Amino acid sequence: MTARCRFGMVLAFLLLAGALPAQEPAMTPEETANFLLKAEVINSRHTGKGVTSPYRLTMRLGNVTHDAHFQPIDETRSSREFNDGSVELNFRDFYGYNIAAYQLSKLLGLDHMMPVTVFRKWSGMSGSMAWWLPETMDEADRISKKLEPPDKEAWGRQMHRKRVFAELVYDTDPNRTNVLIGEDWKIYMIDFTRAFRVRGELREPKNLVRCDRNLLEKLRQLDAKELAASTKGFLNNAEVKAVMQRRDKIVAHFEQLVKEKGESSVLY
């Protein structure tokens, strides 16, 4: 059985089981944001995934009913030790970074790879409210099931965009459950509550192998004042400065790769 057939069987099973909506509402990003801000919450439950206790909310506005992901985590520590023995100083786990990541993705033309995300208060809590995506599995599921994308070139290009973004925001929790896979093997990036560290260096520059030409140009055009304005209340000045420092290093990295390997080998 081919990978495409296996993927189709998984998708069909999820649809029949009710794990996926039969059809996504046809809404613009602006309409989606309005829904997230104004819809009534009619049901809630913990998602059962992740360590930040997110919620899956069922919401209704007019004749549209849809689920949303609500993440209220806001934790600051002078230091935190992880299971692998590593220690992070000035640790922050913050729902606002989800909102900042979405705003940054819009500036870079990558918002099609992320759920619309807004700030909202619910049940006495402040948090990020994101549109529930029509995913069929996450990257951890795909690997465990040994499924391969039918178009490896298209898949690779999406993953390269994801890796560039992860370096730009200094995502310290880039685990496979944070990469969702939708229909036609579309990739979505989620959960940036442990990103936006105030380090100007790149976290894993070895992951930067190829880059979308349009994304590279958007990176060159990224303006610190515009970034600060669009993420006000969620990124402080030091965090914005660190994004711009990493931007400079990412652009310089790919410009050097182009010199060494040729443009056609690096950019697409």
PyRosetta script that sets phi, psi and omega in degrees:
from pyrosetta import init, pose_from_sequence

init()
pose = pose_from_sequence("MTARCRFGMVLAFLLLAGALPAQEPAMTPEETANFLLKAEVINSRHTGKGVTSPYRLTMRLGNVTHDAHFQPIDETRSSREFNDGSVELNFRDFYGYNIAAYQLSKLLGLDHMMPVTVFRKWSGMSGSMAWWLPETMDEADRISKKLEPPDKEAWGRQMHRKRVFAELVYDTDPNRTNVLIGEDWKIYMIDFTRAFRVRGELREPKNLVRCDRNLLEKLRQLDAKELAASTKGFLNNAEVKAVMQRRDKIVAHFEQLVKEKGESSVLY")
pose.set_psi(1, 134.7)
pose.set_omega(1, -177.8)
pose.set_phi(2, -76.1)
pose.set_psi(2, 163.2)
pose.set_omega(2, 178.5)
pose.set_phi(3, -61.8)
pose.set_psi(3, -37.0)
pose.set_omega(3, 179.5)
pose.set_phi(4, -62.7)
pose.set_psi(4, -42.4)
pose.set_omega(4, 179.3)
pose.set_phi(5, -64.5)
pose.set_psi(5, -43.4)
pose.set_omega(5, 179.3)
pose.set_phi(6, -62.1)
pose.set_psi(6, -42.3)
pose.set_omega(6, 179.2)
pose.set_phi(7, -62.2)
pose.set_psi(7, -42.1)
pose.set_omega(7, 178.8)
pose.set_phi(8, -62.3)
pose.set_psi(8, -38.5)
pose.set_omega(8, 178.6)
pose.set_phi(9, -65.8)
pose.set_psi(9, -40.8)
pose.set_omega(9, 178.2)
pose.set_phi(10, -63.0)
pose.set_psi(10, -44.3)
pose.set_omega(10, -179.9)
pose.set_phi(11, -62.0)
pose.set_psi(11, -45.4)
pose.set_omega(11, -179.7)
pose.set_phi(12, -61.5)
pose.set_psi(12, -41.7)
pose.set_omega(12, 179.4)
pose.set_phi(13, -61.6)
pose.set_psi(13, -43.9)
pose.set_omega(13, -178.5)
pose.set_phi(14, -66.2)
pose.set_psi(14, -37.8)
pose.set_omega(14, 177.6)
pose.set_phi(15, -64.1)
pose.set_psi(15, -45.0)
pose.set_omega(15, -180.0)
pose.set_phi(16, -65.3)
pose.set_psi(16, -34.3)
pose.set_omega(16, -178.4)
pose.set_phi(17, -78.5)
pose.set_psi(17, -7.6)
pose.set_omega(17, -179.7)
pose.set_phi(18, 82.2)
pose.set_psi(18, 11.2)
pose.set_omega(18, -179.6)
pose.set_phi(19, -79.0)
pose.set_psi(19, -14.4)
pose.set_omega(19, 178.6)
pose.set_phi(20, -126.5)
pose.set_psi(20, 147.3)
pose.set_omega(20, 174.2)
pose.set_phi(21, -69.5)
pose.set_psi(21, 143.6)
pose.set_omega(21, -179.3)
pose.set_phi(22, -64.3)
pose.set_psi(22, -33.5)
pose.set_omega(22, -179.6)
pose.set_phi(23, -154.0)
pose.set_psi(23, 133.1)
pose.set_omega(23, 178.6)
pose.set_phi(24, -76.8)
pose.set_psi(24, 137.7)
pose.set_omega(24, 175.5)
pose.set_phi(25, -60.3)
pose.set_psi(25, 140.2)
pose.set_omega(25, 178.8)
pose.set_phi(26, -83.0)
pose.set_psi(26, 96.4)
pose.set_omega(26, -176.4)
pose.set_phi(27, -134.6)
pose.set_psi(27, 145.1)
pose.set_omega(27, 174.6)
pose.set_phi(28, -75.9)
pose.set_psi(28, 163.8)
pose.set_omega(28, 175.8)
pose.set_phi(29, -56.5)
pose.set_psi(29, -35.7)
pose.set_omega(29, 179.6)
pose.set_phi(30, -67.2)
pose.set_psi(30, -41.6)
pose.set_omega(30, 177.6)
pose.set_phi(31, -66.9)
pose.set_psi(31, -37.1)
pose.set_omega(31, 178.1)
pose.set_phi(32, -64.7)
pose.set_psi(32, -43.9)
pose.set_omega(32, 178.2)
pose.set_phi(33, -61.9)
pose.set_psi(33, -41.3)
pose.set_omega(33, 178.4)
pose.set_phi(34, -61.7)
pose.set_psi(34, -40.5)
pose.set_omega(34, 177.3)
pose.set_phi(35, -61.1)
pose.set_psi(35, -47.2)
pose.set_omega(35, -178.3)
pose.set_phi(36, -63.1)
pose.set_psi(36, -33.1)
pose.set_omega(36, -177.9)
pose.set_phi(37, -78.8)
pose.set_psi(37, -30.5)
pose.set_omega(37, -169.5)
pose.set_phi(38, -115.8)
pose.set_psi(38, -16.7)
pose.set_omega(38, -173.5)
pose.set_phi(39, -66.3)
pose.set_psi(39, 149.1)
pose.set_omega(39, 176.7)
pose.set_phi(40, -81.2)
pose.set_psi(40, 135.6)
pose.set_omega(40, 176.3)
pose.set_phi(41, -84.2)
pose.set_psi(41, 120.2)
pose.set_omega(41, -177.0)
pose.set_phi(42, -110.4)
pose.set_psi(42, -8.8)
pose.set_omega(42, 175.8)
pose.set_phi(43, -161.4)
pose.set_psi(43, 151.5)
pose.set_omega(43, 179.7)
pose.set_phi(44, -148.4)
pose.set_psi(44, 149.4)
pose.set_omega(44, 173.5)
pose.set_phi(45, -161.7)
pose.set_psi(45, 155.1)
pose.set_omega(45, 174.8)
pose.set_phi(46, -70.7)
pose.set_psi(46, 145.3)
pose.set_omega(46, -175.9)
pose.set_phi(47, -73.6)
pose.set_psi(47, -27.7)
pose.set_omega(47, -177.8)
pose.set_phi(48, 85.3)
pose.set_psi(48, -0.1)
pose.set_omega(48, 177.7)
pose.set_phi(49, -119.9)
pose.set_psi(49, 146.9)
pose.set_omega(49, 176.8)
pose.set_phi(50, 85.9)
pose.set_psi(50, 171.9)
pose.set_omega(50, -177.2)
pose.set_phi(51, -111.3)
pose.set_psi(51, 5.9)
pose.set_omega(51, -175.4)
pose.set_phi(52, -105.7)
pose.set_psi(52, 14.5)
pose.set_omega(52, 176.2)
pose.set_phi(53, 53.4)
pose.set_psi(53, 50.6)
pose.set_omega(53, 176.6)
pose.set_phi(54, -73.6)
pose.set_psi(54, 162.8)
pose.set_omega(54, 179.8)
pose.set_phi(55, -116.8)
pose.set_psi(55, 149.7)
pose.set_omega(55, 168.0)
pose.set_phi(56, -107.3)
pose.set_psi(56, 118.0)
pose.set_omega(56, -177.1)
pose.set_phi(57, -109.9)
pose.set_psi(57, 136.5)
pose.set_omega(57, 170.6)
pose.set_phi(58, -96.7)
pose.set_psi(58, 127.5)
pose.set_omega(58, -171.5)
pose.set_phi(59, -127.5)
pose.set_psi(59, 153.1)
pose.set_omega(59, -178.7)
pose.set_phi(60, -138.8)
pose.set_psi(60, 133.5)
pose.set_omega(60, 174.2)
pose.set_phi(61, -143.2)
pose.set_psi(61, 116.0)
pose.set_omega(61, -176.3)
pose.set_phi(62, 62.9)
pose.set_psi(62, -127.7)
pose.set_omega(62, 179.8)
pose.set_phi(63, -98.0)
pose.set_psi(63, 12.7)
pose.set_omega(63, 179.9)
pose.set_phi(64, -106.8)
pose.set_psi(64, 126.0)
pose.set_omega(64, 173.1)
pose.set_phi(65, -121.2)
pose.set_psi(65, 128.0)
pose.set_omega(65, -177.4)
pose.set_phi(66, -154.6)
pose.set_psi(66, 161.3)
pose.set_omega(66, 178.6)
pose.set_phi(67, -93.8)
pose.set_psi(67, 156.4)
pose.set_omega(67, 177.0)
pose.set_phi(68, -138.0)
pose.set_psi(68, 157.8)
pose.set_omega(68, 178.8)
pose.set_phi(69, -105.9)
pose.set_psi(69, 119.2)
pose.set_omega(69, -178.4)
pose.set_phi(70, -113.8)
pose.set_psi(70, 123.7)
pose.set_omega(70, -176.4)
pose.set_phi(71, -125.9)
pose.set_psi(71, 108.4)
pose.set_omega(71, -175.5)
pose.set_phi(72, -97.7)
pose.set_psi(72, 7.1)
pose.set_omega(72, -173.2)
pose.set_phi(73, -59.3)
pose.set_psi(73, 134.5)
pose.set_omega(73, 174.8)
pose.set_phi(74, -153.5)
pose.set_psi(74, 91.6)
pose.set_omega(74, -173.7)
pose.set_phi(75, -129.1)
pose.set_psi(75, 131.7)
pose.set_omega(75, 177.6)
pose.set_phi(76, -128.0)
pose.set_psi(76, 132.3)
pose.set_omega(76, 177.1)
pose.set_phi(77, -136.6)
pose.set_psi(77, 149.4)
pose.set_omega(77, 176.1)
pose.set_phi(78, -67.4)
pose.set_psi(78, -30.0)
pose.set_omega(78, 174.4)
pose.set_phi(79, -158.8)
pose.set_psi(79, 153.1)
pose.set_omega(79, 176.4)
pose.set_phi(80, -142.2)
pose.set_psi(80, 132.3)
pose.set_omega(80, 177.2)
pose.set_phi(81, -100.8)
pose.set_psi(81, 135.6)
pose.set_omega(81, -178.0)
pose.set_phi(82, -102.1)
pose.set_psi(82, 171.4)
pose.set_omega(82, -175.9)
pose.set_phi(83, -60.5)
pose.set_psi(83, -28.1)
pose.set_omega(83, -179.5)
pose.set_phi(84, -83.4)
pose.set_psi(84, 2.6)
pose.set_omega(84, 178.0)
pose.set_phi(85, 93.2)
pose.set_psi(85, -9.4)
pose.set_omega(85, 179.6)
pose.set_phi(86, -73.6)
pose.set_psi(86, 154.6)
pose.set_omega(86, -178.5)
pose.set_phi(87, -127.7)
pose.set_psi(87, 133.7)
pose.set_omega(87, 175.3)
pose.set_phi(88, -114.1)
pose.set_psi(88, 125.8)
pose.set_omega(88, 176.0)
pose.set_phi(89, -83.9)
pose.set_psi(89, 151.7)
pose.set_omega(89, 179.6)
pose.set_phi(90, 52.1)
pose.set_psi(90, 49.6)
pose.set_omega(90, -176.8)
pose.set_phi(91, -69.9)
pose.set_psi(91, 137.8)
pose.set_omega(91, 176.1)
pose.set_phi(92, -139.0)
pose.set_psi(92, 131.1)
pose.set_omega(92, 174.7)
pose.set_phi(93, -125.1)
pose.set_psi(93, 107.2)
pose.set_omega(93, -163.4)
pose.set_phi(94, -140.0)
pose.set_psi(94, 124.6)
pose.set_omega(94, 179.4)
pose.set_phi(95, -58.4)
pose.set_psi(95, -30.1)
pose.set_omega(95, -177.7)
pose.set_phi(96, -61.4)
pose.set_psi(96, -24.6)
pose.set_omega(96, 178.1)
pose.set_phi(97, -67.8)
pose.set_psi(97, -27.2)
pose.set_omega(97, 173.9)
pose.set_phi(98, -62.9)
pose.set_psi(98, -42.2)
pose.set_omega(98, -179.6)
pose.set_phi(99, -69.0)
pose.set_psi(99, -41.9)
pose.set_omega(99, 178.4)
pose.set_phi(100, -62.8)
pose.set_psi(100, -40.4)
pose.set_omega(100, 179.6)
pose.set_phi(101, -63.2)
pose.set_psi(101, -41.1)
pose.set_omega(101, 178.8)
pose.set_phi(102, -65.9)
pose.set_psi(102, -43.1)
pose.set_omega(102, 178.5)
pose.set_phi(103, -62.5)
pose.set_psi(103, -40.4)
pose.set_omega(103, 177.0)
pose.set_phi(104, -65.1)
pose.set_psi(104, -39.3)
pose.set_omega(104, 179.4)
pose.set_phi(105, -62.2)
pose.set_psi(105, -33.7)
pose.set_omega(105, 177.8)
pose.set_phi(106, -67.1)
pose.set_psi(106, -39.5)
pose.set_omega(106, 178.8)
pose.set_phi(107, -64.6)
pose.set_psi(107, -27.9)
pose.set_omega(107, -176.7)
pose.set_phi(108, -99.4)
pose.set_psi(108, 0.8)
pose.set_omega(108, -178.4)
pose.set_phi(109, 72.5)
pose.set_psi(109, 26.6)
pose.set_omega(109, -179.9)
pose.set_phi(110, -112.3)
pose.set_psi(110, 10.5)
pose.set_omega(110, -176.4)
pose.set_phi(111, -66.6)
pose.set_psi(111, -16.1)
pose.set_omega(111, 174.7)
pose.set_phi(112, -70.8)
pose.set_psi(112, -11.7)
pose.set_omega(112, 179.4)
pose.set_phi(113, -101.4)
pose.set_psi(113, 8.5)
pose.set_omega(113, -178.9)
pose.set_phi(114, -138.2)
pose.set_psi(114, 153.7)
pose.set_omega(114, 174.9)
pose.set_phi(115, -74.5)
pose.set_psi(115, 146.3)
pose.set_omega(115, 171.9)
pose.set_phi(116, -58.5)
pose.set_psi(116, 130.8)
pose.set_omega(116, -173.5)
pose.set_phi(117, -134.7)
pose.set_psi(117, 131.9)
pose.set_omega(117, -178.9)
pose.set_phi(118, -133.3)
pose.set_psi(118, 168.6)
pose.set_omega(118, 172.0)
pose.set_phi(119, -89.0)
pose.set_psi(119, 134.9)
pose.set_omega(119, 176.2)
pose.set_phi(120, -154.2)
pose.set_psi(120, 152.4)
pose.set_omega(120, 173.2)
pose.set_phi(121, -102.1)
pose.set_psi(121, 137.7)
pose.set_omega(121, 178.0)
pose.set_phi(122, -149.1)
pose.set_psi(122, 134.9)
pose.set_omega(122, 176.2)
pose.set_phi(123, 52.4)
pose.set_psi(123, 40.1)
pose.set_omega(123, 178.0)
pose.set_phi(124, 79.1)
pose.set_psi(124, 6.2)
pose.set_omega(124, -178.6)
pose.set_phi(125, -118.5)
pose.set_psi(125, 146.0)
pose.set_omega(125, 170.7)
pose.set_phi(126, -96.1)
pose.set_psi(126, 143.5)
pose.set_omega(126, -179.7)
pose.set_phi(127, -171.8)
pose.set_psi(127, -179.8)
pose.set_omega(127, 174.7)
pose.set_phi(128, -92.1)
pose.set_psi(128, 133.6)
pose.set_omega(128, 179.4)
pose.set_phi(129, -114.3)
pose.set_psi(129, 120.0)
pose.set_omega(129, -176.1)
pose.set_phi(130, -124.1)
pose.set_psi(130, 144.1)
pose.set_omega(130, 175.7)
pose.set_phi(131, -60.0)
pose.set_psi(131, 130.9)
pose.set_omega(131, 179.1)
pose.set_phi(132, -73.4)
pose.set_psi(132, 123.5)
pose.set_omega(132, -172.2)
pose.set_phi(133, -83.7)
pose.set_psi(133, 152.0)
pose.set_omega(133, 179.6)
pose.set_phi(134, -84.0)
pose.set_psi(134, 55.8)
pose.set_omega(134, -177.0)
pose.set_phi(135, -79.2)
pose.set_psi(135, 155.0)
pose.set_omega(135, 175.7)
pose.set_phi(136, -103.0)
pose.set_psi(136, -24.7)
pose.set_omega(136, 179.9)
pose.set_phi(137, -170.0)
pose.set_psi(137, 172.0)
pose.set_omega(137, 171.3)
pose.set_phi(138, -109.9)
pose.set_psi(138, 176.7)
pose.set_omega(138, -175.0)
pose.set_phi(139, -64.7)
pose.set_psi(139, -33.0)
pose.set_omega(139, 176.9)
pose.set_phi(140, -64.4)
pose.set_psi(140, -41.8)
pose.set_omega(140, 177.4)
pose.set_phi(141, -61.5)
pose.set_psi(141, -45.5)
pose.set_omega(141, -177.3)
pose.set_phi(142, -58.4)
pose.set_psi(142, -44.1)
pose.set_omega(142, -178.3)
pose.set_phi(143, -68.6)
pose.set_psi(143, -41.0)
pose.set_omega(143, -179.1)
pose.set_phi(144, -65.8)
pose.set_psi(144, -31.0)
pose.set_omega(144, 179.6)
pose.set_phi(145, -90.2)
pose.set_psi(145, -2.3)
pose.set_omega(145, 178.0)
pose.set_phi(146, 57.5)
pose.set_psi(146, 43.3)
pose.set_omega(146, 177.4)
pose.set_phi(147, -93.8)
pose.set_psi(147, 140.0)
pose.set_omega(147, 179.4)
pose.set_phi(148, -116.9)
pose.set_psi(148, 137.8)
pose.set_omega(148, 177.7)
pose.set_phi(149, -64.6)
pose.set_psi(149, 141.9)
pose.set_omega(149, -179.0)
pose.set_phi(150, -68.7)
pose.set_psi(150, -29.2)
pose.set_omega(150, 178.8)
pose.set_phi(151, -116.1)
pose.set_psi(151, 93.2)
pose.set_omega(151, -174.5)
pose.set_phi(152, -68.6)
pose.set_psi(152, -29.8)
pose.set_omega(152, 178.6)
pose.set_phi(153, -67.2)
pose.set_psi(153, -45.9)
pose.set_omega(153, 178.9)
pose.set_phi(154, -64.3)
pose.set_psi(154, -40.0)
pose.set_omega(154, 177.8)
pose.set_phi(155, -62.0)
pose.set_psi(155, -46.4)
pose.set_omega(155, -179.0)
pose.set_phi(156, -61.0)
pose.set_psi(156, -39.4)
pose.set_omega(156, 179.6)
pose.set_phi(157, -64.4)
pose.set_psi(157, -39.5)
pose.set_omega(157, 176.4)
pose.set_phi(158, -63.8)
pose.set_psi(158, -43.3)
pose.set_omega(158, -178.8)
pose.set_phi(159, -65.7)
pose.set_psi(159, -35.9)
pose.set_omega(159, 177.4)
pose.set_phi(160, -64.7)
pose.set_psi(160, -40.1)
pose.set_omega(160, 176.6)
pose.set_phi(161, -62.5)
pose.set_psi(161, -42.5)
pose.set_omega(161, -179.8)
pose.set_phi(162, -61.6)
pose.set_psi(162, -41.8)
pose.set_omega(162, -178.6)
pose.set_phi(163, -67.6)
pose.set_psi(163, -38.4)
pose.set_omega(163, 177.0)
pose.set_phi(164, -62.2)
pose.set_psi(164, -44.6)
pose.set_omega(164, -179.4)
pose.set_phi(165, -64.1)
pose.set_psi(165, -41.6)
pose.set_omega(165, 179.9)
pose.set_phi(166, -60.6)
pose.set_psi(166, -38.1)
pose.set_omega(166, 177.8)
pose.set_phi(167, -70.3)
pose.set_psi(167, -39.0)
pose.set_omega(167, -178.4)
pose.set_phi(168, -62.0)
pose.set_psi(168, -40.4)
pose.set_omega(168, -176.9)
pose.set_phi(169, -94.2)
pose.set_psi(169, 0.7)
pose.set_omega(169, -178.7)
pose.set_phi(170, 51.5)
pose.set_psi(170, 61.2)
pose.set_omega(170, -179.3)
pose.set_phi(171, -76.1)
pose.set_psi(171, 114.1)
pose.set_omega(171, -178.1)
pose.set_phi(172, -88.5)
pose.set_psi(172, 0.4)
pose.set_omega(172, -179.7)
pose.set_phi(173, -133.2)
pose.set_psi(173, 58.9)
pose.set_omega(173, -175.8)
pose.set_phi(174, -85.1)
pose.set_psi(174, 51.5)
pose.set_omega(174, -175.1)
pose.set_phi(175, -78.9)
pose.set_psi(175, 164.8)
pose.set_omega(175, -170.8)
pose.set_phi(176, -68.2)
pose.set_psi(176, -22.5)
pose.set_omega(176, 178.3)
pose.set_phi(177, -73.2)
pose.set_psi(177, -10.5)
pose.set_omega(177, 178.1)
pose.set_phi(178, -92.8)
pose.set_psi(178, 7.0)
pose.set_omega(178, 173.0)
pose.set_phi(179, -114.8)
pose.set_psi(179, 108.5)
pose.set_omega(179, -178.9)
pose.set_phi(180, -97.2)
pose.set_psi(180, 149.1)
pose.set_omega(180, -178.0)
pose.set_phi(181, -120.7)
pose.set_psi(181, 122.5)
pose.set_omega(181, 179.6)
pose.set_phi(182, -102.2)
pose.set_psi(182, -164.5)
pose.set_omega(182, 178.8)
pose.set_phi(183, -62.3)
pose.set_psi(183, 150.4)
pose.set_omega(183, -179.0)
pose.set_phi(184, 58.2)
pose.set_psi(184, 25.4)
pose.set_omega(184, 175.3)
pose.set_phi(185, 61.8)
pose.set_psi(185, 35.4)
pose.set_omega(185, 175.3)
pose.set_phi(186, -77.4)
pose.set_psi(186, 132.9)
pose.set_omega(186, -178.3)
pose.set_phi(187, -96.2)
pose.set_psi(187, 136.7)
pose.set_omega(187, 172.9)
pose.set_phi(188, -122.0)
pose.set_psi(188, 142.0)
pose.set_omega(188, 176.6)
pose.set_phi(189, -104.5)
pose.set_psi(189, 132.5)
pose.set_omega(189, 179.6)
pose.set_phi(190, -137.7)
pose.set_psi(190, 167.3)
pose.set_omega(190, 169.4)
pose.set_phi(191, 62.9)
pose.set_psi(191, 87.6)
pose.set_omega(191, 178.9)
pose.set_phi(192, -116.9)
pose.set_psi(192, 29.3)
pose.set_omega(192, -176.0)
pose.set_phi(193, -67.1)
pose.set_psi(193, -17.3)
pose.set_omega(193, 178.6)
pose.set_phi(194, -114.2)
pose.set_psi(194, 33.1)
pose.set_omega(194, 178.4)
pose.set_phi(195, -106.0)
pose.set_psi(195, -167.3)
pose.set_omega(195, 174.1)
pose.set_phi(196, 57.5)
pose.set_psi(196, 45.7)
pose.set_omega(196, 174.6)
pose.set_phi(197, -73.2)
pose.set_psi(197, 156.7)
pose.set_omega(197, -175.9)
pose.set_phi(198, -89.2)
pose.set_psi(198, 44.4)
pose.set_omega(198, 176.7)
pose.set_phi(199, -109.1)
pose.set_psi(199, 128.7)
pose.set_omega(199, -178.0)
pose.set_phi(200, -82.6)
pose.set_psi(200, -11.3)
pose.set_omega(200, -179.1)
pose.set_phi(201, -86.5)
pose.set_psi(201, 167.2)
pose.set_omega(201, 177.1)
pose.set_phi(202, -84.7)
pose.set_psi(202, 149.4)
pose.set_omega(202, -176.5)
pose.set_phi(203, -82.3)
pose.set_psi(203, -49.2)
pose.set_omega(203, -179.1)
pose.set_phi(204, -136.8)
pose.set_psi(204, 71.1)
pose.set_omega(204, -176.8)
pose.set_phi(205, -60.1)
pose.set_psi(205, -20.5)
pose.set_omega(205, 178.6)
pose.set_phi(206, -65.0)
pose.set_psi(206, -19.0)
pose.set_omega(206, 178.4)
pose.set_phi(207, -77.7)
pose.set_psi(207, -11.6)
pose.set_omega(207, -177.8)
pose.set_phi(208, -90.8)
pose.set_psi(208, 93.1)
pose.set_omega(208, -175.0)
pose.set_phi(209, -109.5)
pose.set_psi(209, -43.0)
pose.set_omega(209, 179.3)
pose.set_phi(210, -136.5)
pose.set_psi(210, 161.7)
pose.set_omega(210, -178.1)
pose.set_phi(211, -148.1)
pose.set_psi(211, 143.1)
pose.set_omega(211, 172.8)
pose.set_phi(212, -65.6)
pose.set_psi(212, 130.7)
pose.set_omega(212, -179.0)
pose.set_phi(213, -59.0)
pose.set_psi(213, -44.0)
pose.set_omega(213, -178.8)
pose.set_phi(214, -64.4)
pose.set_psi(214, -39.5)
pose.set_omega(214, 178.6)
pose.set_phi(215, -64.2)
pose.set_psi(215, -42.0)
pose.set_omega(215, 179.9)
pose.set_phi(216, -62.2)
pose.set_psi(216, -39.9)
pose.set_omega(216, 178.6)
pose.set_phi(217, -68.0)
pose.set_psi(217, -38.9)
pose.set_omega(217, 176.5)
pose.set_phi(218, -63.5)
pose.set_psi(218, -37.3)
pose.set_omega(218, 176.8)
pose.set_phi(219, -62.7)
pose.set_psi(219, -42.9)
pose.set_omega(219, 178.5)
pose.set_phi(220, -61.3)
pose.set_psi(220, -35.3)
pose.set_omega(220, -176.1)
pose.set_phi(221, -85.4)
pose.set_psi(221, -10.1)
pose.set_omega(221, -176.4)
pose.set_phi(222, -57.0)
pose.set_psi(222, 127.5)
pose.set_omega(222, -175.4)
pose.set_phi(223, -110.8)
pose.set_psi(223, 130.3)
pose.set_omega(223, -176.2)
pose.set_phi(224, -61.8)
pose.set_psi(224, -39.8)
pose.set_omega(224, -179.4)
pose.set_phi(225, -66.8)
pose.set_psi(225, -40.2)
pose.set_omega(225, 178.6)
pose.set_phi(226, -66.9)
pose.set_psi(226, -39.8)
pose.set_omega(226, 177.4)
pose.set_phi(227, -63.5)
pose.set_psi(227, -45.2)
pose.set_omega(227, -179.6)
pose.set_phi(228, -62.0)
pose.set_psi(228, -40.4)
pose.set_omega(228, -179.0)
pose.set_phi(229, -67.5)
pose.set_psi(229, -41.0)
pose.set_omega(229, -176.0)
pose.set_phi(230, -76.0)
pose.set_psi(230, -18.7)
pose.set_omega(230, -178.9)
pose.set_phi(231, -114.5)
pose.set_psi(231, 16.9)
pose.set_omega(231, -177.4)
pose.set_phi(232, -57.2)
pose.set_psi(232, 131.9)
pose.set_omega(232, -178.7)
pose.set_phi(233, 93.1)
pose.set_psi(233, -12.4)
pose.set_omega(233, -178.3)
pose.set_phi(234, -122.3)
pose.set_psi(234, -28.8)
pose.set_omega(234, 172.2)
pose.set_phi(235, -120.4)
pose.set_psi(235, 136.7)
pose.set_omega(235, 175.2)
pose.set_phi(236, -90.1)
pose.set_psi(236, 178.9)
pose.set_omega(236, -175.8)
pose.set_phi(237, -61.4)
pose.set_psi(237, -39.5)
pose.set_omega(237, -179.4)
pose.set_phi(238, -66.0)
pose.set_psi(238, -37.1)
pose.set_omega(238, -179.9)
pose.set_phi(239, -70.0)
pose.set_psi(239, -39.7)
pose.set_omega(239, 175.8)
pose.set_phi(240, -64.2)
pose.set_psi(240, -43.9)
pose.set_omega(240, 179.1)
pose.set_phi(241, -59.7)
pose.set_psi(241, -41.6)
pose.set_omega(241, -179.9)
pose.set_phi(242, -65.6)
pose.set_psi(242, -37.9)
pose.set_omega(242, 175.7)
pose.set_phi(243, -59.1)
pose.set_psi(243, -45.8)
pose.set_omega(243, -178.2)
pose.set_phi(244, -66.7)
pose.set_psi(244, -35.9)
pose.set_omega(244, 176.2)
pose.set_phi(245, -64.9)
pose.set_psi(245, -41.2)
pose.set_omega(245, 178.0)
pose.set_phi(246, -68.9)
pose.set_psi(246, -35.9)
pose.set_omega(246, 175.2)
pose.set_phi(247, -55.5)
pose.set_psi(247, -47.6)
pose.set_omega(247, -179.2)
pose.set_phi(248, -59.1)
pose.set_psi(248, -40.9)
pose.set_omega(248, -178.6)
pose.set_phi(249, -70.8)
pose.set_psi(249, -37.0)
pose.set_omega(249, 178.7)
pose.set_phi(250, -65.5)
pose.set_psi(250, -46.0)
pose.set_omega(250, 179.1)
pose.set_phi(251, -61.2)
pose.set_psi(251, -45.9)
pose.set_omega(251, 179.8)
pose.set_phi(252, -63.8)
pose.set_psi(252, -37.0)
pose.set_omega(252, 179.2)
pose.set_phi(253, -60.5)
pose.set_psi(253, -47.7)
pose.set_omega(253, -177.5)
pose.set_phi(254, -73.5)
pose.set_psi(254, -32.4)
pose.set_omega(254, 175.8)
pose.set_phi(255, -64.1)
pose.set_psi(255, -37.1)
pose.set_omega(255, 177.4)
pose.set_phi(256, -69.9)
pose.set_psi(256, -40.6)
pose.set_omega(256, 177.8)
pose.set_phi(257, -61.2)
pose.set_psi(257, -40.0)
pose.set_omega(257, 178.6)
pose.set_phi(258, -61.7)
pose.set_psi(258, -41.4)
pose.set_omega(258, 178.2)
pose.set_phi(259, -63.3)
pose.set_psi(259, -38.3)
pose.set_omega(259, -176.0)
pose.set_phi(260, -79.9)
pose.set_psi(260, -39.6)
pose.set_omega(260, -171.2)
pose.set_phi(261, -113.3)
pose.set_psi(261, -13.1)
pose.set_omega(261, -176.6)
pose.set_phi(262, 96.9)
pose.set_psi(262, 145.9)
pose.set_omega(262, -174.6)
pose.set_phi(263, -60.9)
pose.set_psi(263, -41.0)
pose.set_omega(263, -176.3)
pose.set_phi(264, -67.2)
pose.set_psi(264, -22.3)
pose.set_omega(264, 179.1)
pose.set_phi(265, -84.9)
pose.set_psi(265, -16.1)
pose.set_omega(265, -173.2)
pose.set_phi(266, -113.8)
pose.set_psi(266, -42.5)
pose.set_omega(266, -175.2)
pose.set_phi(267, -104.1)
pose.set_psi(267, 148.5)
pose.set_omega(267, 177.9)
pose.set_phi(268, -139.4)
pose.dump_pdb("model.pdb")
